[in-house]
Amino acid sequence: MILQSEDPKQQHQIRECIPTRKRYKAGELVNWELDNKRIWQNCWYINPETGAAEKAWVQAVEFTGKVVAVS
């Protein structure tokens, strides 16, 4: 999943790839929750802006955030 930060204190929006087994829809606002017992190893993804395969992470914990609103 690709998360985009919506923090008004940040000058630019940060996008981050993060592993999850949950299903989300584009535009949903989620809270930040992680399951530190589930560790994902090396992963690649297709960048939706460029279509290129890119390294997503070497190791990451699983994202388990709940939907709080739809934008």
PDB file of N, CA, C, O and CB in Angstrom:
ATOM      1  N   MET A   1       0.848  -1.156   0.000  1.00  0.00           N
ATOM      2  CA  MET A   1       0.000   0.000   0.000  1.00  0.00           C
ATOM      3  C   MET A   1       0.897   1.222   0.000  1.00  0.00           C
ATOM      4  O   MET A   1       1.983   1.208   0.579  1.00  0.00           O
ATOM      5  CB  MET A   1      -0.966  -0.004   1.208  1.00  0.00           C
ATOM      6  N   ILE A   2       0.435   2.282  -0.655  1.00  0.00           N
ATOM      7  CA  ILE A   2       1.179   3.545  -0.648  1.00  0.00           C
ATOM      8  C   ILE A   2       0.384   4.532   0.200  1.00  0.00           C
ATOM      9  O   ILE A   2      -0.761   4.859  -0.110  1.00  0.00           O
ATOM     10  CB  ILE A   2       1.411   4.098  -2.116  1.00  0.00           C
ATOM     11  N   LEU A   3       1.013   5.000   1.273  1.00  0.00           N
ATOM     12  CA  LEU A   3       0.389   5.989   2.152  1.00  0.00           C
ATOM     13  C   LEU A   3       0.925   7.366   1.801  1.00  0.00           C
ATOM     14  O   LEU A   3       2.104   7.525   1.485  1.00  0.00           O
ATOM     15  CB  LEU A   3       0.652   5.659   3.651  1.00  0.00           C
ATOM     16  N   GLN A   4       0.052   8.354   1.860  1.00  0.00           N
ATOM     17  CA  GLN A   4       0.468   9.736   1.640  1.00  0.00           C
ATOM     18  C   GLN A   4       0.115  10.530   2.881  1.00  0.00           C
ATOM     19  O   GLN A   4      -1.040  10.547   3.308  1.00  0.00           O
ATOM     20  CB  GLN A   4      -0.206  10.348   0.366  1.00  0.00           C
ATOM     21  N   SER A   5       1.107  11.188   3.462  1.00  0.00           N
ATOM     22  CA  SER A   5       0.897  11.981   4.666  1.00  0.00           C
ATOM     23  C   SER A   5       0.061  13.209   4.358  1.00  0.00           C
ATOM     24  O   SER A   5       0.269  13.876   3.344  1.00  0.00           O
ATOM     25  CB  SER A   5       2.234  12.391   5.280  1.00  0.00           C
ATOM     26  N   GLU A   6      -0.886  13.506   5.239  1.00  0.00           N
ATOM     27  CA  GLU A   6      -1.745  14.681   5.086  1.00  0.00           C
ATOM     28  C   GLU A   6      -1.527  15.646   6.246  1.00  0.00           C
ATOM     29  O   GLU A   6      -2.438  16.384   6.621  1.00  0.00           O
ATOM     30  CB  GLU A   6      -3.231  14.265   5.004  1.00  0.00           C
ATOM     31  N   ASP A   7      -0.330  15.642   6.811  1.00  0.00           N
ATOM     32  CA  ASP A   7      -0.021  16.493   7.951  1.00  0.00           C
ATOM     33  C   ASP A   7       0.153  17.944   7.486  1.00  0.00           C
ATOM     34  O   ASP A   7       1.073  18.229   6.718  1.00  0.00           O
ATOM     35  CB  ASP A   7       1.256  15.991   8.676  1.00  0.00           C
ATOM     36  N   PRO A   8      -0.709  18.865   7.933  1.00  0.00           N
ATOM     37  CA  PRO A   8      -0.607  20.252   7.480  1.00  0.00           C
ATOM     38  C   PRO A   8       0.674  20.948   7.932  1.00  0.00           C
ATOM     39  O   PRO A   8       1.022  21.998   7.392  1.00  0.00           O
ATOM     40  CB  PRO A   8      -1.792  21.030   7.972  1.00  0.00           C
ATOM     41  N   LYS A   9       1.380  20.384   8.910  1.00  0.00           N
ATOM     42  CA  LYS A   9       2.630  20.975   9.394  1.00  0.00           C
ATOM     43  C   LYS A   9       3.791  20.720   8.430  1.00  0.00           C
ATOM     44  O   LYS A   9       4.803  21.418   8.487  1.00  0.00           O
ATOM     45  CB  LYS A   9       2.971  20.420  10.775  1.00  0.00           C
ATOM     46  N   GLN A  10       3.655  19.732   7.552  1.00  0.00           N
ATOM     47  CA  GLN A  10       4.719  19.404   6.611  1.00  0.00           C
ATOM     48  C   GLN A  10       4.584  20.250   5.351  1.00  0.00           C
ATOM     49  O   GLN A  10       3.476  20.501   4.876  1.00  0.00           O
ATOM     50  CB  GLN A  10       4.691  17.905   6.258  1.00  0.00           C
ATOM     51  N   GLN A  11       5.717  20.684   4.817  1.00  0.00           N
ATOM     52  CA  GLN A  11       5.705  21.538   3.636  1.00  0.00           C
ATOM     53  C   GLN A  11       5.381  20.750   2.365  1.00  0.00           C
ATOM     54  O   GLN A  11       4.820  21.309   1.422  1.00  0.00           O
ATOM     55  CB  GLN A  11       7.049  22.234   3.484  1.00  0.00           C
ATOM     56  N   HIS A  12       5.721  19.479   2.330  1.00  0.00           N
ATOM     57  CA  HIS A  12       5.387  18.652   1.173  1.00  0.00           C
ATOM     58  C   HIS A  12       4.824  17.326   1.661  1.00  0.00           C
ATOM     59  O   HIS A  12       5.110  16.885   2.774  1.00  0.00           O
ATOM     60  CB  HIS A  12       6.631  18.424   0.266  1.00  0.00           C
ATOM     61  N   GLN A  13       4.024  16.704   0.817  1.00  0.00           N
ATOM     62  CA  GLN A  13       3.391  15.442   1.191  1.00  0.00           C
ATOM     63  C   GLN A  13       4.375  14.296   0.996  1.00  0.00           C
ATOM     64  O   GLN A  13       5.012  14.184  -0.051  1.00  0.00           O
ATOM     65  CB  GLN A  13       2.105  15.202   0.363  1.00  0.00           C
ATOM     66  N   ILE A  14       4.493  13.451   2.010  1.00  0.00           N
ATOM     67  CA  ILE A  14       5.394  12.310   1.967  1.00  0.00           C
ATOM     68  C   ILE A  14       4.601  11.075   1.567  1.00  0.00           C
ATOM     69  O   ILE A  14       3.521  10.826   2.103  1.00  0.00           O
ATOM     70  CB  ILE A  14       6.099  12.099   3.336  1.00  0.00           C
ATOM     71  N   ARG A  15       5.134  10.302   0.625  1.00  0.00           N
ATOM     72  CA  ARG A  15       4.523   9.023   0.234  1.00  0.00           C
ATOM     73  C   ARG A  15       5.427   7.900   0.699  1.00  0.00           C
ATOM     74  O   ARG A  15       6.650   7.966   0.576  1.00  0.00           O
ATOM     75  CB  ARG A  15       4.291   8.945  -1.313  1.00  0.00           C
ATOM     76  N   GLU A  16       4.798   6.870   1.236  1.00  0.00           N
ATOM     77  CA  GLU A  16       5.567   5.745   1.768  1.00  0.00           C
ATOM     78  C   GLU A  16       4.871   4.432   1.415  1.00  0.00           C
ATOM     79  O   GLU A  16       3.657   4.301   1.573  1.00  0.00           O
ATOM     80  CB  GLU A  16       5.743   5.873   3.307  1.00  0.00           C
ATOM     81  N   CYS A  17       5.644   3.472   0.941  1.00  0.00           N
ATOM     82  CA  CYS A  17       5.131   2.119   0.702  1.00  0.00           C
ATOM     83  C   CYS A  17       5.211   1.360   2.012  1.00  0.00           C
ATOM     84  O   CYS A  17       6.217   1.423   2.719  1.00  0.00           O
ATOM     85  CB  CYS A  17       5.935   1.382  -0.431  1.00  0.00           C
ATOM     86  N   ILE A  18       4.152   0.648   2.327  1.00  0.00           N
ATOM     87  CA  ILE A  18       4.113  -0.079   3.596  1.00  0.00           C
ATOM     88  C   ILE A  18       3.298  -1.360   3.412  1.00  0.00           C
ATOM     89  O   ILE A  18       2.293  -1.354   2.700  1.00  0.00           O
ATOM     90  CB  ILE A  18       3.506   0.808   4.733  1.00  0.00           C
ATOM     91  N   PRO A  19       3.721  -2.458   4.047  1.00  0.00           N
ATOM     92  CA  PRO A  19       3.000  -3.717   3.868  1.00  0.00           C
ATOM     93  C   PRO A  19       1.713  -3.776   4.682  1.00  0.00           C
ATOM     94  O   PRO A  19       1.645  -3.268   5.801  1.00  0.00           O
ATOM     95  CB  PRO A  19       3.891  -4.877   4.246  1.00  0.00           C
ATOM     96  N   THR A  20       0.696  -4.403   4.101  1.00  0.00           N
ATOM     97  CA  THR A  20      -0.566  -4.628   4.801  1.00  0.00           C
ATOM     98  C   THR A  20      -1.276  -5.813   4.156  1.00  0.00           C
ATOM     99  O   THR A  20      -1.069  -6.107   2.979  1.00  0.00           O
ATOM    100  CB  THR A  20      -1.468  -3.350   4.769  1.00  0.00           C
ATOM    101  N   ARG A  21      -2.103  -6.483   4.929  1.00  0.00           N
ATOM    102  CA  ARG A  21      -2.948  -7.552   4.391  1.00  0.00           C
ATOM    103  C   ARG A  21      -4.391  -7.089   4.298  1.00  0.00           C
ATOM    104  O   ARG A  21      -5.254  -7.816   3.806  1.00  0.00           O
ATOM    105  CB  ARG A  21      -2.852  -8.817   5.262  1.00  0.00           C
ATOM    106  N   LYS A  22      -4.656  -5.857   4.779  1.00  0.00           N
ATOM    107  CA  LYS A  22      -6.008  -5.310   4.732  1.00  0.00           C
ATOM    108  C   LYS A  22      -6.270  -4.694   3.362  1.00  0.00           C
ATOM    109  O   LYS A  22      -5.336  -4.370   2.629  1.00  0.00           O
ATOM    110  CB  LYS A  22      -6.214  -4.259   5.848  1.00  0.00           C
ATOM    111  N   ARG A  23      -7.549  -4.535   3.022  1.00  0.00           N
ATOM    112  CA  ARG A  23      -7.965  -3.908   1.754  1.00  0.00           C
ATOM    113  C   ARG A  23      -8.411  -2.477   2.031  1.00  0.00           C
ATOM    114  O   ARG A  23      -9.286  -2.234   2.862  1.00  0.00           O
ATOM    115  CB  ARG A  23      -9.119  -4.722   1.067  1.00  0.00           C
ATOM    116  N   TYR A  24      -7.808  -1.556   1.335  1.00  0.00           N
ATOM    117  CA  TYR A  24      -8.175  -0.151   1.437  1.00  0.00           C
ATOM    118  C   TYR A  24      -8.533   0.356   0.043  1.00  0.00           C
ATOM    119  O   TYR A  24      -8.185  -0.263  -0.963  1.00  0.00           O
ATOM    120  CB  TYR A  24      -7.017   0.693   2.064  1.00  0.00           C
ATOM    121  N   LYS A  25      -9.232   1.490  -0.004  1.00  0.00           N
ATOM    122  CA  LYS A  25      -9.578   2.125  -1.274  1.00  0.00           C
ATOM    123  C   LYS A  25      -8.882   3.477  -1.346  1.00  0.00           C
ATOM    124  O   LYS A  25      -8.654   4.123  -0.323  1.00  0.00           O
ATOM    125  CB  LYS A  25     -11.126   2.284  -1.427  1.00  0.00           C
ATOM    126  N   ALA A  26      -8.549   3.895  -2.553  1.00  0.00           N
ATOM    127  CA  ALA A  26      -7.928   5.204  -2.747  1.00  0.00           C
ATOM    128  C   ALA A  26      -8.815   6.284  -2.144  1.00  0.00           C
ATOM    129  O   ALA A  26     -10.034   6.267  -2.314  1.00  0.00           O
ATOM    130  CB  ALA A  26      -7.678   5.483  -4.251  1.00  0.00           C
ATOM    131  N   GLY A  27      -8.194   7.218  -1.440  1.00  0.00           N
ATOM    132  CA  GLY A  27      -8.923   8.336  -0.857  1.00  0.00           C
ATOM    133  C   GLY A  27      -9.371   8.128   0.575  1.00  0.00           C
ATOM    134  O   GLY A  27      -9.837   9.073   1.212  1.00  0.00           O
ATOM    135  N   GLU A  28      -9.243   6.915   1.103  1.00  0.00           N
ATOM    136  CA  GLU A  28      -9.619   6.691   2.497  1.00  0.00           C
ATOM    137  C   GLU A  28      -8.557   7.303   3.412  1.00  0.00           C
ATOM    138  O   GLU A  28      -7.359   7.215   3.143  1.00  0.00           O
ATOM    139  CB  GLU A  28      -9.789   5.171   2.789  1.00  0.00           C
ATOM    140  N   LEU A  29      -9.018   7.918   4.485  1.00  0.00           N
ATOM    141  CA  LEU A  29      -8.114   8.444   5.501  1.00  0.00           C
ATOM    142  C   LEU A  29      -8.017   7.399   6.600  1.00  0.00           C
ATOM    143  O   LEU A  29      -9.031   6.896   7.082  1.00  0.00           O
ATOM    144  CB  LEU A  29      -8.608   9.830   6.064  1.00  0.00           C
ATOM    145  N   VAL A  30      -6.797   7.077   6.991  1.00  0.00           N
ATOM    146  CA  VAL A  30      -6.579   6.014   7.979  1.00  0.00           C
ATOM    147  C   VAL A  30      -5.737   6.530   9.134  1.00  0.00           C
ATOM    148  O   VAL A  30      -4.955   7.469   8.985  1.00  0.00           O
ATOM    149  CB  VAL A  30      -5.898   4.794   7.327  1.00  0.00           C
ATOM    150  N   ASN A  31      -5.912   5.896  10.292  1.00  0.00           N
ATOM    151  CA  ASN A  31      -5.033   6.239  11.406  1.00  0.00           C
ATOM    152  C   ASN A  31      -3.774   5.384  11.304  1.00  0.00           C
ATOM    153  O   ASN A  31      -3.747   4.402  10.562  1.00  0.00           O
ATOM    154  CB  ASN A  31      -5.749   6.028  12.784  1.00  0.00           C
ATOM    155  N   TRP A  32      -2.751   5.748  12.036  1.00  0.00           N
ATOM    156  CA  TRP A  32      -1.456   5.097  11.949  1.00  0.00           C
ATOM    157  C   TRP A  32      -1.366   4.015  13.021  1.00  0.00           C
ATOM    158  O   TRP A  32      -1.148   4.309  14.196  1.00  0.00           O
ATOM    159  CB  TRP A  32      -0.308   6.125  12.101  1.00  0.00           C
ATOM    160  N   GLU A  33      -1.538   2.750  12.599  1.00  0.00           N
ATOM    161  CA  GLU A  33      -1.404   1.611  13.506  1.00  0.00           C
ATOM    162  C   GLU A  33      -0.525   0.573  12.838  1.00  0.00           C
ATOM    163  O   GLU A  33      -0.644   0.325  11.638  1.00  0.00           O
ATOM    164  CB  GLU A  33      -2.794   1.008  13.881  1.00  0.00           C
ATOM    165  N   LEU A  34       0.359  -0.032  13.619  1.00  0.00           N
ATOM    166  CA  LEU A  34       1.279  -1.046  13.105  1.00  0.00           C
ATOM    167  C   LEU A  34       1.207  -2.292  13.963  1.00  0.00           C
ATOM    168  O   LEU A  34       0.919  -2.221  15.158  1.00  0.00           O
ATOM    169  CB  LEU A  34       2.721  -0.510  13.059  1.00  0.00           C
ATOM    170  N   ASP A  35       1.471  -3.436  13.346  1.00  0.00           N
ATOM    171  CA  ASP A  35       1.582  -4.704  14.069  1.00  0.00           C
ATOM    172  C   ASP A  35       3.055  -5.087  14.064  1.00  0.00           C
ATOM    173  O   ASP A  35       3.549  -5.665  13.096  1.00  0.00           O
ATOM    174  CB  ASP A  35       0.685  -5.838  13.419  1.00  0.00           C
ATOM    175  N   ASN A  36       3.756  -4.763  15.151  1.00  0.00           N
ATOM    176  CA  ASN A  36       5.201  -5.020  15.194  1.00  0.00           C
ATOM    177  C   ASN A  36       5.558  -6.496  15.369  1.00  0.00           C
ATOM    178  O   ASN A  36       6.736  -6.843  15.448  1.00  0.00           O
ATOM    179  CB  ASN A  36       5.818  -4.229  16.316  1.00  0.00           C
ATOM    180  N   LYS A  37       4.555  -7.360  15.428  1.00  0.00           N
ATOM    181  CA  LYS A  37       4.826  -8.804  15.481  1.00  0.00           C
ATOM    182  C   LYS A  37       4.903  -9.404  14.079  1.00  0.00           C
ATOM    183  O   LYS A  37       5.362 -10.533  13.907  1.00  0.00           O
ATOM    184  CB  LYS A  37       3.739  -9.523  16.300  1.00  0.00           C
ATOM    185  N   ARG A  38       4.448  -8.642  13.070  1.00  0.00           N
ATOM    186  CA  ARG A  38       4.490  -9.100  11.677  1.00  0.00           C
ATOM    187  C   ARG A  38       5.539  -8.298  10.924  1.00  0.00           C
ATOM    188  O   ARG A  38       5.346  -7.114  10.647  1.00  0.00           O
ATOM    189  CB  ARG A  38       3.095  -8.961  10.994  1.00  0.00           C
ATOM    190  N   ILE A  39       6.638  -8.942  10.597  1.00  0.00           N
ATOM    191  CA  ILE A  39       7.738  -8.299   9.885  1.00  0.00           C
ATOM    192  C   ILE A  39       7.767  -8.810   8.449  1.00  0.00           C
ATOM    193  O   ILE A  39       7.759 -10.019   8.215  1.00  0.00           O
ATOM    194  CB  ILE A  39       9.098  -8.568  10.596  1.00  0.00           C
ATOM    195  N   TRP A  40       7.799  -7.902   7.504  1.00  0.00           N
ATOM    196  CA  TRP A  40       7.885  -8.231   6.079  1.00  0.00           C
ATOM    197  C   TRP A  40       9.306  -7.961   5.612  1.00  0.00           C
ATOM    198  O   TRP A  40       9.902  -6.942   5.960  1.00  0.00           O
ATOM    199  CB  TRP A  40       6.852  -7.407   5.238  1.00  0.00           C
ATOM    200  N   GLN A  41       9.838  -8.872   4.828  1.00  0.00           N
ATOM    201  CA  GLN A  41      11.196  -8.731   4.297  1.00  0.00           C
ATOM    202  C   GLN A  41      11.156  -8.081   2.913  1.00  0.00           C
ATOM    203  O   GLN A  41      10.108  -7.593   2.489  1.00  0.00           O
ATOM    204  CB  GLN A  41      11.901 -10.111   4.226  1.00  0.00           C
ATOM    205  N   ASN A  42      12.273  -8.073   2.219  1.00  0.00           N
ATOM    206  CA  ASN A  42      12.438  -7.429   0.911  1.00  0.00           C
ATOM    207  C   ASN A  42      11.183  -7.460   0.050  1.00  0.00           C
ATOM    208  O   ASN A  42      10.547  -8.504  -0.102  1.00  0.00           O
ATOM    209  CB  ASN A  42      13.557  -8.085   0.164  1.00  0.00           C
ATOM    210  N   CYS A  43      10.832  -6.305  -0.513  1.00  0.00           N
ATOM    211  CA  CYS A  43       9.664  -6.230  -1.377  1.00  0.00           C
ATOM    212  C   CYS A  43       9.859  -5.141  -2.429  1.00  0.00           C
ATOM    213  O   CYS A  43      10.505  -4.123  -2.185  1.00  0.00           O
ATOM    214  CB  CYS A  43       8.393  -5.963  -0.549  1.00  0.00           C
ATOM    215  N   TRP A  44       9.289  -5.382  -3.590  1.00  0.00           N
ATOM    216  CA  TRP A  44       9.300  -4.436  -4.699  1.00  0.00           C
ATOM    217  C   TRP A  44       7.866  -4.074  -5.036  1.00  0.00           C
ATOM    218  O   TRP A  44       6.942  -4.808  -4.686  1.00  0.00           O
ATOM    219  CB  TRP A  44      10.033  -5.023  -5.940  1.00  0.00           C
ATOM    220  N   TYR A  45       7.671  -2.950  -5.712  1.00  0.00           N
ATOM    221  CA  TYR A  45       6.342  -2.546  -6.161  1.00  0.00           C
ATOM    222  C   TYR A  45       6.463  -1.803  -7.488  1.00  0.00           C
ATOM    223  O   TYR A  45       7.555  -1.393  -7.881  1.00  0.00           O
ATOM    224  CB  TYR A  45       5.639  -1.660  -5.096  1.00  0.00           C
ATOM    225  N   ILE A  46       5.352  -1.637  -8.163  1.00  0.00           N
ATOM    226  CA  ILE A  46       5.314  -0.856  -9.396  1.00  0.00           C
ATOM    227  C   ILE A  46       4.881   0.561  -9.037  1.00  0.00           C
ATOM    228  O   ILE A  46       3.774   0.770  -8.542  1.00  0.00           O
ATOM    229  CB  ILE A  46       4.345  -1.498 -10.455  1.00  0.00           C
ATOM    230  N   ASN A  47       5.750   1.526  -9.284  1.00  0.00           N
ATOM    231  CA  ASN A  47       5.443   2.920  -9.002  1.00  0.00           C
ATOM    232  C   ASN A  47       4.300   3.358  -9.917  1.00  0.00           C
ATOM    233  O   ASN A  47       4.445   3.310 -11.138  1.00  0.00           O
ATOM    234  CB  ASN A  47       6.702   3.827  -9.198  1.00  0.00           C
ATOM    235  N   PRO A  48       3.160   3.788  -9.350  1.00  0.00           N
ATOM    236  CA  PRO A  48       2.013   4.144 -10.183  1.00  0.00           C
ATOM    237  C   PRO A  48       2.246   5.384 -11.049  1.00  0.00           C
ATOM    238  O   PRO A  48       1.559   5.573 -12.053  1.00  0.00           O
ATOM    239  CB  PRO A  48       0.812   4.367  -9.310  1.00  0.00           C
ATOM    240  N   GLU A  49       3.200   6.222 -10.675  1.00  0.00           N
ATOM    241  CA  GLU A  49       3.473   7.435 -11.450  1.00  0.00           C
ATOM    242  C   GLU A  49       4.404   7.175 -12.633  1.00  0.00           C
ATOM    243  O   GLU A  49       4.269   7.799 -13.686  1.00  0.00           O
ATOM    244  CB  GLU A  49       4.078   8.497 -10.551  1.00  0.00           C
ATOM    245  N   THR A  50       5.362   6.237 -12.452  1.00  0.00           N
ATOM    246  CA  THR A  50       6.357   6.002 -13.507  1.00  0.00           C
ATOM    247  C   THR A  50       6.187   4.662 -14.202  1.00  0.00           C
ATOM    248  O   THR A  50       6.672   4.478 -15.319  1.00  0.00           O
ATOM    249  CB  THR A  50       7.742   6.085 -12.930  1.00  0.00           C
ATOM    250  N   GLY A  51       5.491   3.705 -13.543  1.00  0.00           N
ATOM    251  CA  GLY A  51       5.356   2.362 -14.093  1.00  0.00           C
ATOM    252  C   GLY A  51       6.586   1.510 -13.893  1.00  0.00           C
ATOM    253  O   GLY A  51       6.626   0.366 -14.347  1.00  0.00           O
ATOM    254  N   ALA A  52       7.598   2.047 -13.217  1.00  0.00           N
ATOM    255  CA  ALA A  52       8.856   1.333 -12.993  1.00  0.00           C
ATOM    256  C   ALA A  52       8.797   0.503 -11.715  1.00  0.00           C
ATOM    257  O   ALA A  52       8.151   0.886 -10.739  1.00  0.00           O
ATOM    258  CB  ALA A  52      10.026   2.322 -12.922  1.00  0.00           C
ATOM    259  N   ALA A  53       9.489  -0.653 -11.737  1.00  0.00           N
ATOM    260  CA  ALA A  53       9.623  -1.470 -10.536  1.00  0.00           C
ATOM    261  C   ALA A  53      10.658  -0.798  -9.624  1.00  0.00           C
ATOM    262  O   ALA A  53      11.749  -0.440 -10.069  1.00  0.00           O
ATOM    263  CB  ALA A  53      10.043  -2.950 -10.893  1.00  0.00           C
ATOM    264  N   GLU A  54      10.303  -0.633  -8.349  1.00  0.00           N
ATOM    265  CA  GLU A  54      11.186   0.013  -7.385  1.00  0.00           C
ATOM    266  C   GLU A  54      11.199  -0.774  -6.085  1.00  0.00           C
ATOM    267  O   GLU A  54      10.236  -1.469  -5.761  1.00  0.00           O
ATOM    268  CB  GLU A  54      10.749   1.466  -7.130  1.00  0.00           C
ATOM    269  N   LYS A  55      12.282  -0.665  -5.352  1.00  0.00           N
ATOM    270  CA  LYS A  55      12.390  -1.312  -4.046  1.00  0.00           C
ATOM    271  C   LYS A  55      11.454  -0.593  -3.078  1.00  0.00           C
ATOM    272  O   LYS A  55      11.535   0.627  -2.936  1.00  0.00           O
ATOM    273  CB  LYS A  55      13.871  -1.295  -3.520  1.00  0.00           C
ATOM    274  N   ALA A  56      10.575  -1.324  -2.417  1.00  0.00           N
ATOM    275  CA  ALA A  56       9.641  -0.734  -1.457  1.00  0.00           C
ATOM    276  C   ALA A  56      10.269  -0.672  -0.066  1.00  0.00           C
ATOM    277  O   ALA A  56      10.213   0.360   0.604  1.00  0.00           O
ATOM    278  CB  ALA A  56       8.329  -1.541  -1.414  1.00  0.00           C
ATOM    279  N   TRP A  57      10.867  -1.783   0.362  1.00  0.00           N
ATOM    280  CA  TRP A  57      11.517  -1.831   1.662  1.00  0.00           C
ATOM    281  C   TRP A  57      12.421  -3.047   1.745  1.00  0.00           C
ATOM    282  O   TRP A  57      12.305  -3.985   0.957  1.00  0.00           O
ATOM    283  CB  TRP A  57      10.479  -1.854   2.791  1.00  0.00           C
ATOM    284  N   VAL A  58      13.314  -3.014   2.704  1.00  0.00           N
ATOM    285  CA  VAL A  58      14.161  -4.162   3.015  1.00  0.00           C
ATOM    286  C   VAL A  58      13.509  -4.948   4.142  1.00  0.00           C
ATOM    287  O   VAL A  58      13.479  -6.178   4.124  1.00  0.00           O
ATOM    288  CB  VAL A  58      15.609  -3.715   3.406  1.00  0.00           C
ATOM    289  N   GLN A  59      12.985  -4.216   5.127  1.00  0.00           N
ATOM    290  CA  GLN A  59      12.265  -4.827   6.235  1.00  0.00           C
ATOM    291  C   GLN A  59      11.271  -3.800   6.760  1.00  0.00           C
ATOM    292  O   GLN A  59      11.618  -2.632   6.932  1.00  0.00           O
ATOM    293  CB  GLN A  59      13.243  -5.307   7.364  1.00  0.00           C
ATOM    294  N   ALA A  60      10.041  -4.228   7.015  1.00  0.00           N
ATOM    295  CA  ALA A  60       9.018  -3.308   7.507  1.00  0.00           C
ATOM    296  C   ALA A  60       7.998  -4.062   8.340  1.00  0.00           C
ATOM    297  O   ALA A  60       7.769  -5.254   8.134  1.00  0.00           O
ATOM    298  CB  ALA A  60       8.326  -2.581   6.341  1.00  0.00           C
ATOM    299  N   VAL A  61       7.385  -3.352   9.286  1.00  0.00           N
ATOM    300  CA  VAL A  61       6.299  -3.943  10.065  1.00  0.00           C
ATOM    301  C   VAL A  61       4.989  -3.723   9.316  1.00  0.00           C
ATOM    302  O   VAL A  61       4.878  -2.815   8.492  1.00  0.00           O
ATOM    303  CB  VAL A  61       6.232  -3.330  11.503  1.00  0.00           C
ATOM    304  N   GLU A  62       4.015  -4.553   9.608  1.00  0.00           N
ATOM    305  CA  GLU A  62       2.742  -4.508   8.897  1.00  0.00           C
ATOM    306  C   GLU A  62       1.860  -3.354   9.360  1.00  0.00           C
ATOM    307  O   GLU A  62       1.718  -3.106  10.557  1.00  0.00           O
ATOM    308  CB  GLU A  62       2.005  -5.814   9.076  1.00  0.00           C
ATOM    309  N   PHE A  63       1.269  -2.650   8.390  1.00  0.00           N
ATOM    310  CA  PHE A  63       0.332  -1.569   8.674  1.00  0.00           C
ATOM    311  C   PHE A  63      -1.051  -2.165   8.908  1.00  0.00           C
ATOM    312  O   PHE A  63      -1.501  -3.015   8.140  1.00  0.00           O
ATOM    313  CB  PHE A  63       0.301  -0.532   7.509  1.00  0.00           C
ATOM    314  N   THR A  64      -1.736  -1.717   9.982  1.00  0.00           N
ATOM    315  CA  THR A  64      -3.060  -2.241  10.316  1.00  0.00           C
ATOM    316  C   THR A  64      -4.065  -1.123  10.602  1.00  0.00           C
ATOM    317  O   THR A  64      -5.077  -1.359  11.263  1.00  0.00           O
ATOM    318  CB  THR A  64      -2.964  -3.169  11.520  1.00  0.00           C
ATOM    319  N   GLY A  65      -3.799   0.080  10.116  1.00  0.00           N
ATOM    320  CA  GLY A  65      -4.638   1.242  10.399  1.00  0.00           C
ATOM    321  C   GLY A  65      -6.096   1.050  10.066  1.00  0.00           C
ATOM    322  O   GLY A  65      -6.451   0.281   9.172  1.00  0.00           O
ATOM    323  N   LYS A  66      -6.937   1.758  10.795  1.00  0.00           N
ATOM    324  CA  LYS A  66      -8.381   1.722  10.583  1.00  0.00           C
ATOM    325  C   LYS A  66      -8.797   2.935   9.752  1.00  0.00           C
ATOM    326  O   LYS A  66      -8.223   4.016   9.889  1.00  0.00           O
ATOM    327  CB  LYS A  66      -9.144   1.693  11.942  1.00  0.00           C
ATOM    328  N   VAL A  67      -9.793   2.750   8.894  1.00  0.00           N
ATOM    329  CA  VAL A  67     -10.333   3.848   8.106  1.00  0.00           C
ATOM    330  C   VAL A  67     -11.093   4.770   9.055  1.00  0.00           C
ATOM    331  O   VAL A  67     -11.954   4.319   9.811  1.00  0.00           O
ATOM    332  CB  VAL A  67     -11.260   3.326   6.950  1.00  0.00           C
ATOM    333  N   VAL A  68     -10.769   6.072   9.012  1.00  0.00           N
ATOM    334  CA  VAL A  68     -11.433   7.032   9.872  1.00  0.00           C
ATOM    335  C   VAL A  68     -12.333   7.992   9.090  1.00  0.00           C
ATOM    336  O   VAL A  68     -13.227   8.616   9.662  1.00  0.00           O
ATOM    337  CB  VAL A  68     -10.405   7.812  10.650  1.00  0.00           C
ATOM    338  N   ALA A  69     -12.095   8.106   7.783  1.00  0.00           N
ATOM    339  CA  ALA A  69     -12.915   8.982   6.919  1.00  0.00           C
ATOM    340  C   ALA A  69     -12.591   8.694   5.465  1.00  0.00           C
ATOM    341  O   ALA A  69     -11.601   8.033   5.152  1.00  0.00           O
ATOM    342  CB  ALA A  69     -12.668  10.492   7.242  1.00  0.00           C
ATOM    343  N   VAL A  70     -13.430   9.193   4.592  1.00  0.00           N
ATOM    344  CA  VAL A  70     -13.194   9.087   3.151  1.00  0.00           C
ATOM    345  C   VAL A  70     -13.119  10.510   2.614  1.00  0.00           C
ATOM    346  O   VAL A  70     -13.998  11.332   2.873  1.00  0.00           O
ATOM    347  CB  VAL A  70     -14.327   8.246   2.422  1.00  0.00           C
ATOM    348  N   SER A  71     -12.052  10.789   1.857  1.00  0.00           N
ATOM    349  CA  SER A  71     -11.903  12.159   1.346  1.00  0.00           C
ATOM    350  C   SER A  71     -12.631  12.332   0.037  1.00  0.00           C
ATOM    351  O   SER A  71     -12.615  13.420  -0.540  1.00  0.00           O
ATOM    352  CB  SER A  71     -10.432  12.513   1.167  1.00  0.00           C
TER     353      SER A  71
END
